[in-house]
Amino acid sequence: MSYSGYYRGRGGPRGPRPAGIRQPGGYGPPPLPPDMIYKSFDPLEVTKMTSIVDTLVVSPVPEVDIEEMRVVGSFKKGTILAGHKTADIVLIIKHLPTLEDITNIQNLMKEKMNAQQPEKERKKATTKSHESGFSYTFNGSTLNVFVTTLPNNTKETIDPEKHLKLENLKNSLAAIRHARWFEENAYQSSIRILVRILKDFKKRIPFFKNVNPWTIDLLAHHAAVANTNGNTLSVPQVFRRCLQLLAAGILLPGSASISDPCEPGFVKAHSFMSYEHQDELACGAQTLLRALSHGGYKEILAMKGARKITFESAVMFDGIIVTPSKLAYEKPAEPAEPMETNGS
């Protein structure tokens, strides 16, 4: 699909607008098909691995005491980027999981998975432990297994040399809440497309690297549904509104921000970010918004043949010079150490 003949309005060449393409505000790219840049992979291999784990829940074995399994992450939400063949699942153990439990599940899963593969293919499967569980890789597909326990068990005393860390157990439980909330609330296709675009930003654009996936989910949902008339917004509208929100400082200190719906009380979605990173995000979004207003959507989306957008120097779009915003946050100077005096 070519965009060269489309009307962009202010700051760009005029041309006939295709039928059925509504350009909000008179400028901006036409709607992007979901599979134009971002494609989901064939989940067959990952589905095989999750079915193996599911059998351990339905038909338990003495070595493994699993309460249930939940699929989480981008695989569950439908926001995987092209080439990212990874799925995340959470296993809920009926008791506080120990390091021995992790080893038993890991060995049992590898044994059952190898039983379904030809003998020549079995050596290709690899497992690797991490602080929250383990990962299993086969034929280029990876299944990250996070192990946690029932919420009430987190109140028990944890032996750091025997059990998994409490923080990791709570993070895995939070991943379940995030996946459930996203499935129930982010049902609009425009939200999933925007999440994919922002995840691509996280890979390419420096100031997006410090934004975690859950904040991206909340930001995309807020940009799509938090409007006065309650209408469903198109992908170009949601994309522009997301940049406008960031540029206006929705994730800056003192802002109303976006509350985390999965945590009690009012927890800001960007509370984990430093002041410096918040400032970088707002300034970068301001630069992207100006570039988008003057027809720089190809550069922003890194479409084929487009030049690489820069945030260090001015760039010209259709005769308009876009200058990057300057950072406003100044790191406070460290207090000077008191001078030692020799008593007389």
KEVO-39555 format. One record per residue (C-alpha): residue in three letters; chain; x, y, z. Coordinates in Angstrom, 3 decimals, decimal comma. Each point is the difference from the previous one (the first is absolute). Layout:
+-----+----+----------+----------+----------+
:  aa : ch :        u :        v :        w :
+-----+----+----------+----------+----------+
: Ala :  A :        X :        Y :        Z :
...
+-----+----+----------+----------+----------+
//
This chain:
+-----+----+----------+----------+----------+
:  aa : ch :        u :        v :        w :
+-----+----+----------+----------+----------+
: Met :  A :    0,000 :    0,000 :    0,000 :
: Ser :  A :    1,371 :    3,430 :   -0,923 :
: Tyr :  A :   -0,663 :    3,148 :    1,982 :
: Ser :  A :    1,635 :    2,459 :   -2,357 :
: Gly :  A :   -3,270 :    1,240 :   -1,494 :
: Tyr :  A :   -1,916 :    0,491 :    3,214 :
: Tyr :  A :   -1,092 :    3,402 :    1,249 :
: Arg :  A :    1,901 :    1,079 :    3,100 :
: Gly :  A :   -1,329 :    3,515 :    0,458 :
: Arg :  A :    2,148 :    2,610 :    1,686 :
: Gly :  A :    3,715 :   -0,284 :   -0,602 :
: Gly :  A :   -0,168 :   -2,585 :   -2,810 :
: Pro :  A :   -0,948 :   -0,490 :   -3,652 :
: Arg :  A :   -3,665 :    0,154 :   -0,923 :
: Gly :  A :   -1,636 :   -2,780 :   -1,883 :
: Pro :  A :   -3,233 :   -1,935 :   -0,432 :
: Arg :  A :   -1,205 :   -1,686 :    3,147 :
: Pro :  A :   -1,008 :   -3,650 :   -0,548 :
: Ala :  A :   -3,586 :   -0,912 :    0,650 :
: Gly :  A :   -0,668 :   -1,404 :    3,436 :
: Ile :  A :    3,156 :    1,526 :    1,551 :
: Arg :  A :   -0,941 :    2,554 :    2,629 :
: Gln :  A :    2,908 :    2,186 :    1,040 :
: Pro :  A :   -0,642 :    1,514 :    3,441 :
: Gly :  A :    1,291 :    3,546 :    0,237 :
: Gly :  A :    0,818 :    0,108 :   -3,714 :
: Tyr :  A :    3,383 :   -1,715 :    0,206 :
: Gly :  A :    1,708 :   -3,228 :    0,967 :
: Pro :  A :    0,506 :   -3,398 :   -1,645 :
: Pro :  A :   -2,907 :   -2,202 :   -1,074 :
: Pro :  A :   -0,906 :   -2,946 :    2,227 :
: Leu :  A :    2,696 :   -2,668 :    0,119 :
: Pro :  A :   -1,064 :   -3,607 :   -0,515 :
: Pro :  A :    0,970 :   -2,086 :    3,057 :
: Asp :  A :    2,142 :   -2,366 :   -2,082 :
: Met :  A :    1,753 :    2,663 :   -2,070 :
: Ile :  A :    2,966 :    0,417 :    2,327 :
: Tyr :  A :   -0,836 :   -2,105 :    3,041 :
: Lys :  A :   -0,836 :   -3,680 :   -0,417 :
: Ser :  A :   -0,792 :   -2,678 :    2,545 :
: Phe :  A :    1,866 :   -3,280 :   -0,369 :
: Asp :  A :   -1,472 :   -3,445 :   -0,380 :
: Pro :  A :   -0,639 :   -1,036 :    3,630 :
: Leu :  A :   -0,021 :   -3,748 :   -0,709 :
: Glu :  A :    3,286 :   -0,792 :    1,765 :
: Val :  A :   -0,858 :    2,115 :    3,039 :
: Thr :  A :   -3,483 :   -1,528 :    0,146 :
: Lys :  A :    1,565 :   -3,471 :    0,123 :
: Met :  A :    2,129 :    1,015 :    2,966 :
: Thr :  A :   -2,883 :    1,594 :    1,895 :
: Ser :  A :   -2,115 :   -3,125 :   -0,550 :
: Ile :  A :    2,743 :   -2,076 :    1,610 :
: Val :  A :   -0,087 :    2,200 :    3,091 :
: Asp :  A :   -3,803 :   -0,113 :    0,007 :
: Thr :  A :    0,100 :   -3,797 :    0,303 :
: Leu :  A :    2,060 :    0,382 :    3,190 :
: Val :  A :   -2,871 :    2,009 :    1,460 :
: Val :  A :   -2,770 :   -2,356 :   -1,114 :
: Ser :  A :    1,937 :   -3,176 :    0,834 :
: Pro :  A :    2,327 :    0,966 :    2,874 :
: Val :  A :    3,062 :   -2,013 :    0,972 :
: Pro :  A :    1,389 :   -0,347 :    3,554 :
: Glu :  A :    3,132 :    2,056 :   -0,784 :
: Val :  A :   -2,002 :    3,003 :   -1,229 :
: Asp :  A :   -2,892 :    1,541 :    1,955 :
: Ile :  A :   -1,436 :    2,500 :   -2,522 :
: Glu :  A :   -3,276 :    1,798 :    0,698 :
: Glu :  A :   -0,468 :    1,556 :   -3,441 :
: Met :  A :    1,747 :    1,465 :   -3,035 :
: Arg :  A :   -0,616 :    3,447 :   -1,504 :
: Val :  A :    1,266 :    1,306 :   -3,334 :
: Val :  A :    1,185 :    3,607 :    0,335 :
: Gly :  A :    2,028 :    2,599 :   -1,867 :
: Ser :  A :   -0,163 :    1,066 :   -3,641 :
: Phe :  A :   -0,873 :   -3,523 :   -1,185 :
: Lys :  A :   -3,196 :    0,095 :    2,035 :
: Lys :  A :   -0,796 :    3,630 :   -0,855 :
: Gly :  A :    0,609 :   -0,373 :   -3,745 :
: Thr :  A :    2,646 :    2,733 :   -0,113 :
: Ile :  A :    3,062 :   -1,989 :   -1,116 :
: Leu :  A :    2,375 :    1,639 :   -2,476 :
: Ala :  A :    1,290 :   -1,737 :   -3,097 :
: Gly :  A :    2,677 :   -2,579 :    0,751 :
: His :  A :   -0,606 :   -0,028 :    3,758 :
: Lys :  A :   -0,714 :   -3,713 :    0,481 :
: Thr :  A :   -0,384 :    0,073 :    3,759 :
: Ala :  A :   -2,923 :   -0,765 :    2,257 :
: Asp :  A :   -0,307 :    0,539 :    3,745 :
: Ile :  A :   -1,945 :   -2,177 :    2,414 :
: Val :  A :   -0,402 :    0,061 :    3,778 :
: Leu :  A :   -0,254 :   -3,181 :    2,045 :
: Ile :  A :   -1,770 :    0,378 :    3,337 :
: Ile :  A :    1,298 :   -2,481 :    2,586 :
: Lys :  A :   -2,181 :   -0,935 :    2,970 :
: His :  A :    2,857 :    0,646 :    2,421 :
: Leu :  A :    2,954 :    2,373 :    0,094 :
: Pro :  A :    2,122 :   -1,052 :   -3,012 :
: Thr :  A :    3,516 :   -1,154 :    0,748 :
: Leu :  A :    3,037 :   -0,257 :   -2,232 :
: Glu :  A :   -0,535 :   -3,769 :    0,026 :
: Asp :  A :   -3,526 :    0,493 :   -1,371 :
: Ile :  A :    1,421 :    2,010 :   -2,890 :
: Thr :  A :    2,469 :   -2,772 :   -0,830 :
: Asn :  A :   -2,719 :   -2,692 :    0,128 :
: Ile :  A :   -2,349 :    1,917 :   -2,293 :
: Gln :  A :    2,838 :    0,826 :   -2,370 :
: Asn :  A :    1,146 :   -3,623 :   -0,312 :
: Leu :  A :   -3,538 :   -1,375 :   -0,271 :
: Met :  A :   -0,963 :    2,456 :   -2,711 :
: Lys :  A :    3,126 :   -0,748 :   -2,034 :
: Glu :  A :   -0,623 :   -3,739 :    0,346 :
: Lys :  A :   -3,612 :    0,251 :   -1,228 :
: Met :  A :    0,939 :    2,373 :   -2,816 :
: Asn :  A :    2,809 :   -2,262 :   -1,212 :
: Ala :  A :   -2,386 :   -2,962 :   -0,019 :
: Gln :  A :   -1,998 :    1,731 :   -2,744 :
: Gln :  A :    3,041 :    0,713 :   -2,197 :
: Pro :  A :    2,095 :   -2,272 :   -2,237 :
: Glu :  A :    3,215 :   -1,171 :    1,646 :
: Lys :  A :    2,140 :    2,150 :   -2,317 :
: Glu :  A :   -1,910 :    3,129 :    0,992 :
: Arg :  A :    0,252 :   -0,442 :    3,771 :
: Lys :  A :    3,479 :    1,504 :    0,291 :
: Lys :  A :   -1,323 :    3,283 :   -1,391 :
: Ala :  A :   -2,088 :    0,655 :    3,114 :
: Thr :  A :    1,677 :    2,081 :    2,696 :
: Thr :  A :   -1,044 :    1,223 :    3,422 :
: Lys :  A :    1,396 :    2,890 :    2,025 :
: Ser :  A :   -0,833 :    0,989 :    3,552 :
: His :  A :   -0,651 :    3,581 :    1,078 :
: Glu :  A :   -0,932 :    1,683 :    3,283 :
: Ser :  A :   -3,765 :   -0,395 :   -0,535 :
: Gly :  A :   -0,067 :   -3,451 :   -1,605 :
: Phe :  A :    1,523 :   -1,288 :   -3,230 :
: Ser :  A :   -0,230 :    0,199 :   -3,793 :
: Tyr :  A :   -0,389 :   -2,820 :   -2,523 :
: Thr :  A :    1,131 :    0,469 :   -3,602 :
: Phe :  A :   -0,722 :   -2,252 :   -2,969 :
: Asn :  A :    0,056 :    0,682 :   -3,757 :
: Gly :  A :    0,519 :    3,722 :    0,574 :
: Ser :  A :   -3,031 :    0,360 :    2,282 :
: Thr :  A :    0,445 :    0,775 :    3,686 :
: Leu :  A :   -2,354 :   -0,558 :    2,887 :
: Asn :  A :    0,764 :    2,070 :    3,103 :
: Val :  A :   -1,381 :   -1,758 :    3,076 :
: Phe :  A :   -0,508 :    2,205 :    3,063 :
: Val :  A :   -0,803 :   -1,791 :    3,235 :
: Thr :  A :   -2,011 :    1,537 :    2,824 :
: Thr :  A :   -2,415 :   -1,055 :    2,733 :
: Leu :  A :   -3,497 :    0,789 :    1,254 :
: Pro :  A :   -0,313 :    3,626 :    1,211 :
: Asn :  A :   -0,605 :   -1,000 :    3,629 :
: Asn :  A :    3,259 :   -1,983 :    0,065 :
: Thr :  A :    2,049 :    3,151 :   -0,604 :
: Lys :  A :   -0,716 :    0,996 :    3,605 :
: Glu :  A :    1,929 :   -2,996 :    1,300 :
: Thr :  A :    3,639 :    0,161 :    1,066 :
: Ile :  A :    2,341 :   -0,456 :   -2,948 :
: Asp :  A :    3,409 :   -1,603 :    0,279 :
: Pro :  A :    2,227 :    1,817 :   -2,553 :
: Glu :  A :    2,262 :   -3,045 :   -0,349 :
: Lys :  A :   -2,898 :   -2,351 :   -0,698 :
: His :  A :   -2,881 :    1,944 :   -1,578 :
: Leu :  A :   -0,327 :    2,403 :   -2,903 :
: Lys :  A :    0,228 :    3,689 :    0,872 :
: Leu :  A :   -3,233 :    1,616 :    1,185 :
: Glu :  A :    0,368 :    2,796 :   -2,567 :
: Asn :  A :    0,139 :   -2,520 :   -2,852 :
: Leu :  A :   -3,070 :   -1,838 :    1,309 :
: Lys :  A :   -1,977 :    3,253 :    0,137 :
: Asn :  A :    1,153 :    1,047 :   -3,476 :
: Ser :  A :   -1,262 :   -3,281 :   -1,454 :
: Leu :  A :   -3,370 :    0,461 :    1,702 :
: Ala :  A :   -0,125 :    3,554 :   -1,374 :
: Ala :  A :    0,607 :   -1,358 :   -3,523 :
: Ile :  A :   -3,164 :   -2,094 :    0,360 :
: Arg :  A :   -2,019 :    3,048 :    1,056 :
: His :  A :    1,413 :    2,039 :   -2,898 :
: Ala :  A :   -0,893 :   -2,643 :   -2,599 :
: Arg :  A :   -3,546 :   -0,361 :    1,375 :
: Trp :  A :   -0,575 :    3,764 :    0,098 :
: Phe :  A :    1,317 :    0,483 :   -3,537 :
: Glu :  A :   -2,178 :   -2,798 :   -1,366 :
: Glu :  A :   -3,117 :    1,486 :    1,612 :
: Asn :  A :    0,611 :    3,675 :   -0,797 :
: Ala :  A :    2,317 :    0,323 :   -3,015 :
: Tyr :  A :   -2,228 :   -1,765 :   -2,506 :
: Gln :  A :    0,300 :    2,687 :   -2,701 :
: Ser :  A :    2,365 :   -0,875 :   -2,836 :
: Ser :  A :    1,399 :    3,547 :   -0,025 :
: Ile :  A :    1,338 :   -0,530 :    3,534 :
: Arg :  A :    1,901 :   -3,142 :   -0,961 :
: Ile :  A :    1,442 :    1,672 :   -3,090 :
: Leu :  A :    1,160 :    2,995 :    2,036 :
: Val :  A :    1,590 :   -2,316 :    2,580 :
: Arg :  A :    1,984 :   -1,642 :   -2,790 :
: Ile :  A :    1,120 :    3,369 :   -1,344 :
: Leu :  A :    1,133 :    1,148 :    3,456 :
: Lys :  A :    1,824 :   -3,288 :    0,573 :
: Asp :  A :    1,811 :    0,587 :   -3,277 :
: Phe :  A :    0,876 :    3,479 :    1,304 :
: Lys :  A :    1,425 :   -1,653 :    3,093 :
: Lys :  A :    2,372 :   -1,979 :   -2,221 :
: Arg :  A :    1,025 :    2,901 :   -2,261 :
: Ile :  A :   -0,376 :    3,315 :    1,824 :
: Pro :  A :    2,316 :    0,707 :    2,965 :
: Phe :  A :   -2,435 :    1,914 :    2,237 :
: Phe :  A :   -2,595 :   -2,820 :   -0,223 :
: Lys :  A :    2,357 :   -2,670 :    1,345 :
: Asn :  A :   -0,869 :    0,869 :    3,614 :
: Val :  A :   -3,766 :   -0,498 :   -0,438 :
: Asn :  A :   -1,088 :   -3,450 :    1,136 :
: Pro :  A :   -2,573 :   -2,100 :   -1,933 :
: Trp :  A :   -2,772 :    0,466 :    2,596 :
: Thr :  A :    0,285 :    3,806 :   -0,232 :
: Ile :  A :   -0,183 :   -0,317 :   -3,786 :
: Asp :  A :   -3,227 :   -2,031 :    0,337 :
: Leu :  A :   -1,574 :    2,588 :    2,321 :
: Leu :  A :    1,112 :    2,921 :   -2,170 :
: Ala :  A :   -1,445 :   -1,568 :   -3,162 :
: His :  A :   -3,297 :   -0,758 :    1,745 :
: His :  A :   -0,234 :    3,524 :    1,440 :
: Ala :  A :    0,711 :    1,598 :   -3,388 :
: Ala :  A :   -2,713 :   -2,082 :   -1,664 :
: Val :  A :   -2,904 :    0,106 :    2,453 :
: Ala :  A :    0,479 :    2,998 :    2,317 :
: Asn :  A :   -1,777 :    2,589 :   -2,148 :
: Thr :  A :   -2,955 :    2,248 :    0,720 :
: Asn :  A :   -2,455 :   -1,398 :   -2,555 :
: Gly :  A :    0,829 :   -3,674 :    0,519 :
: Asn :  A :    0,429 :   -0,663 :   -3,732 :
: Thr :  A :    2,338 :   -2,682 :   -1,298 :
: Leu :  A :    3,081 :    1,649 :   -1,464 :
: Ser :  A :    1,837 :   -1,152 :   -3,118 :
: Val :  A :    3,658 :   -1,039 :    0,071 :
: Pro :  A :    1,308 :    3,383 :   -1,306 :
: Gln :  A :   -2,104 :    1,837 :    2,598 :
: Val :  A :    1,162 :   -2,247 :    2,832 :
: Phe :  A :    3,635 :    0,251 :   -1,092 :
: Arg :  A :   -0,080 :    3,802 :   -0,176 :
: Arg :  A :   -1,888 :    0,265 :    3,295 :
: Cys :  A :    2,580 :   -2,222 :    1,702 :
: Leu :  A :    2,823 :    2,310 :   -1,110 :
: Gln :  A :   -2,042 :    3,026 :    1,082 :
: Leu :  A :   -0,518 :   -1,461 :    3,471 :
: Leu :  A :    3,693 :   -0,764 :    0,422 :
: Ala :  A :    1,032 :    3,384 :   -1,394 :
: Ala :  A :   -2,385 :    1,777 :    2,381 :
: Gly :  A :    1,651 :   -1,764 :    2,943 :
: Ile :  A :   -2,460 :   -2,668 :    1,089 :
: Leu :  A :    2,956 :   -2,013 :    1,321 :
: Leu :  A :    1,820 :    2,916 :    1,634 :
: Pro :  A :    0,333 :    0,650 :    3,750 :
: Gly :  A :   -3,102 :    1,666 :    1,450 :
: Ser :  A :   -2,253 :   -0,974 :   -2,900 :
: Ala :  A :   -3,347 :   -1,777 :    0,315 :
: Ser :  A :    1,688 :   -2,930 :   -1,737 :
: Ile :  A :   -1,684 :   -3,374 :   -0,538 :
: Ser :  A :   -0,879 :   -2,070 :    3,043 :
: Asp :  A :    0,825 :   -3,687 :    0,090 :
: Pro :  A :   -3,400 :   -1,783 :    0,026 :
: Cys :  A :    1,528 :   -3,209 :    1,349 :
: Glu :  A :    1,468 :    1,484 :    3,169 :
: Pro :  A :   -1,869 :    1,238 :    3,096 :
: Gly :  A :   -0,121 :    3,757 :    0,562 :
: Phe :  A :    1,318 :    2,496 :   -2,522 :
: Val :  A :    3,267 :   -1,333 :   -1,410 :
: Lys :  A :    1,349 :    2,001 :   -2,937 :
: Ala :  A :    0,925 :   -2,027 :   -3,061 :
: His :  A :    3,359 :    1,777 :   -0,316 :
: Ser :  A :    0,995 :   -0,081 :    3,667 :
: Phe :  A :    2,939 :   -2,291 :   -0,840 :
: Met :  A :    1,587 :    2,583 :   -2,353 :
: Ser :  A :    2,598 :    2,506 :    1,133 :
: Tyr :  A :   -0,557 :    3,742 :   -0,491 :
: Glu :  A :    2,674 :   -0,014 :   -2,686 :
: His :  A :   -1,699 :   -2,767 :   -1,983 :
: Gln :  A :   -3,401 :    1,688 :    0,322 :
: Asp :  A :    1,436 :    3,224 :   -1,412 :
: Glu :  A :    1,680 :   -1,844 :   -2,884 :
: Leu :  A :   -3,282 :   -1,706 :   -0,878 :
: Ala :  A :   -1,991 :    3,265 :   -0,064 :
: Cys :  A :    2,632 :    1,842 :   -2,065 :
: Gly :  A :    0,345 :   -2,864 :   -2,463 :
: Ala :  A :   -3,781 :   -0,209 :   -0,439 :
: Gln :  A :   -0,116 :    3,751 :   -0,731 :
: Thr :  A :    2,551 :   -0,480 :   -2,783 :
: Leu :  A :   -1,898 :   -2,973 :   -1,448 :
: Leu :  A :   -3,262 :    1,955 :    0,100 :
: Arg :  A :    1,509 :    2,924 :   -1,938 :
: Ala :  A :    1,476 :   -2,414 :   -2,539 :
: Leu :  A :   -3,387 :   -1,720 :   -0,392 :
: Ser :  A :   -1,738 :    3,359 :   -0,505 :
: His :  A :    2,288 :    0,711 :   -2,955 :
: Gly :  A :   -0,309 :   -3,360 :   -1,738 :
: Gly :  A :    2,789 :   -1,958 :    1,676 :
: Tyr :  A :   -2,038 :   -3,119 :    0,716 :
: Lys :  A :    2,174 :   -2,178 :   -2,247 :
: Glu :  A :    3,095 :    0,941 :    1,982 :
: Ile :  A :   -1,809 :   -0,468 :    3,330 :
: Leu :  A :   -1,242 :   -3,485 :   -0,925 :
: Ala :  A :    3,341 :   -0,904 :   -1,662 :
: Met :  A :   -1,770 :   -0,982 :   -3,204 :
: Lys :  A :    2,034 :   -1,413 :   -2,876 :
: Gly :  A :    2,055 :    2,620 :   -1,804 :
: Ala :  A :   -0,506 :    2,666 :    2,678 :
: Arg :  A :    2,971 :    1,713 :    1,607 :
: Lys :  A :    0,809 :   -0,555 :    3,639 :
: Ile :  A :   -1,487 :    2,635 :    2,267 :
: Thr :  A :    2,422 :    1,732 :    2,376 :
: Phe :  A :   -0,512 :    1,702 :    3,356 :
: Glu :  A :    3,368 :    1,737 :    0,223 :
: Ser :  A :   -0,285 :    2,514 :   -2,836 :
: Ala :  A :   -2,612 :    1,813 :   -2,088 :
: Val :  A :   -1,651 :   -1,918 :   -2,864 :
: Met :  A :   -1,899 :    1,425 :   -2,969 :
: Phe :  A :   -3,398 :   -1,393 :   -1,019 :
: Asp :  A :   -1,493 :    1,459 :   -3,209 :
: Gly :  A :    1,873 :    3,242 :    0,452 :
: Ile :  A :   -0,840 :    0,289 :    3,714 :
: Ile :  A :    2,869 :   -0,247 :    2,482 :
: Val :  A :   -0,872 :   -2,070 :    3,077 :
: Thr :  A :    2,298 :    0,737 :    2,926 :
: Pro :  A :    0,185 :   -2,517 :    2,860 :
: Ser :  A :   -1,299 :    1,190 :    3,365 :
: Lys :  A :    2,540 :    0,776 :    2,690 :
: Leu :  A :   -0,016 :   -1,851 :    3,287 :
: Ala :  A :   -1,349 :    1,983 :    2,946 :
: Tyr :  A :    1,049 :   -2,185 :    2,911 :
: Glu :  A :    3,281 :    0,821 :    1,678 :
: Lys :  A :    1,403 :   -2,554 :    2,355 :
: Pro :  A :    0,560 :    1,606 :    3,411 :
: Ala :  A :    3,610 :    0,405 :    0,993 :
: Glu :  A :    1,244 :   -2,289 :    2,708 :
: Pro :  A :    0,500 :    1,769 :    3,333 :
: Ala :  A :    3,594 :    0,903 :    0,694 :
: Glu :  A :    1,728 :   -1,960 :    2,707 :
: Pro :  A :    0,710 :    2,022 :    3,126 :
: Met :  A :    3,583 :    1,158 :    0,314 :
: Glu :  A :    2,000 :   -1,526 :    2,793 :
: Thr :  A :    1,492 :    2,453 :    2,444 :
: Asn :  A :    2,870 :   -0,636 :    2,365 :
: Gly :  A :   -0,902 :    0,863 :    3,570 :
: Ser :  A :    2,561 :    2,108 :    1,892 :
+-----+----+----------+----------+----------+
//
